[in-house]
Amino acid sequence: MSHRMERFSSTLKQCIADILSSEIQNPLLKSVVISDIIVEHDLRSARVFVSSPMGNLSDIVQQLNGAKGFIKKSIGKQMYLKYVPDIKFLEYVTLHIDTPNKDNFTIESFSIDEDL
């Protein structure tokens, strides 16, 4: 990933986190943790991987995708962008597995939707 995309991704992540913590009224969405953001090369679309210690993650992702119009509008105001990227929220799942010989493994998986 280029330096420009890394900077943009980091700024976008911080901006979305600020919006979720201060502007969204739903307490379930305030608990969301943004795990990763993958931005396309043209900066027109982004996949935001989220996790949450509270509630059903698929319901949270559905609510976030329902509120993405408001989130995009807020991003446009905060970041002063000519084009706000199309955002798609996806589940970020981490599994912790204990093996019989007491070695611990962590498997990270992304829920990737090919529509984007």
SEDO-970385 format. One record per residue (C-alpha): residue number from 1; residue in one letter; z negated, x, y negated. Coordinates in steps of 0.1 Angstrom, whole numbers, always signed. Each point is the difference from the previous one (the first is absolute). Example, Ala and Ser with C-alpha at 12.3 -4.5 7.8 and 13.67 -1.06 7.14 Angstrom:
! residues 2
{seq 1; type a; Z -78; X +123; Y +45} $
{seq 2; type s; Z +7; X +14; Y -34} $
This chain:
! residues 116
{seq 1; type m; Z +0; X +0; Y +0} $
{seq 2; type s; Z +9; X +13; Y -34} $
{seq 3; type h; Z -26; X +8; Y -27} $
{seq 4; type r; Z +12; X -29; Y -21} $
{seq 5; type m; Z -4; X -25; Y +29} $
{seq 6; type e; Z -34; X +14; Y +8} $
{seq 7; type r; Z -11; X -5; Y -36} $
{seq 8; type f; Z +14; X -34; Y -2} $
{seq 9; type s; Z -15; X -10; Y +34} $
{seq 10; type s; Z -35; X +12; Y -11} $
{seq 11; type t; Z +2; X -17; Y -34} $
{seq 12; type l; Z +12; X -32; Y +17} $
{seq 13; type k; Z -29; X +1; Y +25} $
{seq 14; type q; Z -25; X +4; Y -28} $
{seq 15; type c; Z +15; X -28; Y -20} $
{seq 16; type i; Z +0; X -24; Y +29} $
{seq 17; type a; Z -36; X +9; Y +8} $
{seq 18; type d; Z -10; X -7; Y -36} $
{seq 19; type i; Z +18; X -33; Y +1} $
{seq 20; type l; Z -17; X -11; Y +32} $
{seq 21; type s; Z -34; X +11; Y -12} $
{seq 22; type s; Z +1; X -15; Y -35} $
{seq 23; type e; Z +27; X -27; Y -4} $
{seq 24; type i; Z +0; X -18; Y +34} $
{seq 25; type q; Z -26; X -27; Y +3} $
{seq 26; type n; Z +0; X -3; Y +38} $
{seq 27; type p; Z -31; X +19; Y +14} $
{seq 28; type l; Z +18; X +6; Y +33} $
{seq 29; type l; Z +28; X +19; Y -18} $
{seq 30; type k; Z -25; X +21; Y -20} $
{seq 31; type s; Z -11; X +16; Y +33} $
{seq 32; type v; Z +35; X +13; Y +8} $
{seq 33; type v; Z +5; X +38; Y +4} $
{seq 34; type i; Z +35; X +13; Y -7} $
{seq 35; type s; Z +6; X +25; Y +28} $
{seq 36; type d; Z +35; X +12; Y -8} $
{seq 37; type i; Z +30; X -8; Y -21} $
{seq 38; type i; Z +36; X +9; Y +10} $
{seq 39; type v; Z +24; X -2; Y -28} $
{seq 40; type e; Z +38; X +0; Y +5} $
{seq 41; type h; Z +21; X +28; Y -15} $
{seq 42; type d; Z +14; X -23; Y -27} $
{seq 43; type l; Z -35; X -11; Y -10} $
{seq 44; type r; Z +11; X -37; Y +3} $
{seq 45; type s; Z -22; X -9; Y +30} $
{seq 46; type a; Z -33; X +10; Y +14} $
{seq 47; type r; Z -20; X -8; Y +32} $
{seq 48; type v; Z -37; X -2; Y -7} $
{seq 49; type f; Z -22; X +5; Y +31} $
{seq 50; type v; Z -34; X -16; Y -3} $
{seq 51; type s; Z -31; X -3; Y +20} $
{seq 52; type s; Z -33; X -19; Y -5} $
{seq 53; type p; Z -35; X +0; Y +15} $
{seq 54; type m; Z -2; X -37; Y -7} $
{seq 55; type g; Z +19; X -29; Y +15} $
{seq 56; type n; Z +31; X -3; Y +20} $
{seq 57; type l; Z +25; X +26; Y -11} $
{seq 58; type s; Z +31; X -21; Y +7} $
{seq 59; type d; Z -14; X -28; Y -23} $
{seq 60; type i; Z -7; X +26; Y -27} $
{seq 61; type v; Z +35; X +14; Y +2} $
{seq 62; type q; Z +14; X -35; Y -2} $
{seq 63; type q; Z -21; X -8; Y -31} $
{seq 64; type l; Z +11; X +33; Y -16} $
{seq 65; type n; Z +36; X -7; Y +6} $
{seq 66; type g; Z -5; X -34; Y -15} $
{seq 67; type a; Z -15; X +16; Y -31} $
{seq 68; type k; Z +26; X +28; Y -4} $
{seq 69; type g; Z +17; X -18; Y -29} $
{seq 70; type f; Z -32; X +2; Y -20} $
{seq 71; type i; Z -6; X +36; Y +12} $
{seq 72; type k; Z +35; X +11; Y -10} $
{seq 73; type k; Z -4; X -15; Y -34} $
{seq 74; type s; Z -33; X +18; Y -5} $
{seq 75; type i; Z +16; X +33; Y +12} $
{seq 76; type g; Z +28; X -4; Y -25} $
{seq 77; type k; Z -25; X -4; Y -28} $
{seq 78; type q; Z -22; X +29; Y +10} $
{seq 79; type m; Z +27; X +25; Y +9} $
{seq 80; type y; Z +26; X -9; Y -26} $
{seq 81; type l; Z +28; X +1; Y +26} $
{seq 82; type k; Z +36; X -11; Y -6} $
{seq 83; type y; Z +2; X -11; Y +36} $
{seq 84; type v; Z -31; X -9; Y +20} $
{seq 85; type p; Z +5; X +8; Y +37} $
{seq 86; type d; Z +1; X -29; Y +24} $
{seq 87; type i; Z -33; X +2; Y +19} $
{seq 88; type k; Z -6; X -10; Y +36} $
{seq 89; type f; Z -36; X +1; Y +13} $
{seq 90; type l; Z -4; X +10; Y +36} $
{seq 91; type e; Z -29; X +5; Y +24} $
{seq 92; type y; Z -14; X +35; Y +5} $
{seq 93; type v; Z -20; X +2; Y +32} $
{seq 94; type t; Z -21; X +29; Y +13} $
{seq 95; type l; Z -13; X +0; Y +36} $
{seq 96; type h; Z -28; X +21; Y +11} $
{seq 97; type i; Z +0; X +8; Y +38} $
{seq 98; type d; Z -27; X +16; Y +20} $
{seq 99; type t; Z +12; X +17; Y +32} $
{seq 100; type p; Z -21; X +5; Y +31} $
{seq 101; type n; Z -5; X +37; Y -7} $
{seq 102; type k; Z -15; X -9; Y -35} $
{seq 103; type d; Z +30; X +13; Y -19} $
{seq 104; type n; Z +7; X -23; Y -30} $
{seq 105; type f; Z +35; X -8; Y -11} $
{seq 106; type t; Z +11; X -19; Y -30} $
{seq 107; type i; Z +33; X -17; Y +2} $
{seq 108; type e; Z +16; X -12; Y -33} $
{seq 109; type s; Z +27; X -26; Y +1} $
{seq 110; type f; Z +21; X -17; Y -26} $
{seq 111; type s; Z +12; X -35; Y +2} $
{seq 112; type i; Z +36; X +5; Y -11} $
{seq 113; type d; Z +23; X -28; Y -9} $
{seq 114; type e; Z +36; X +9; Y +1} $
{seq 115; type d; Z +9; X -26; Y -27} $
{seq 116; type l; Z -7; X +25; Y -28} $
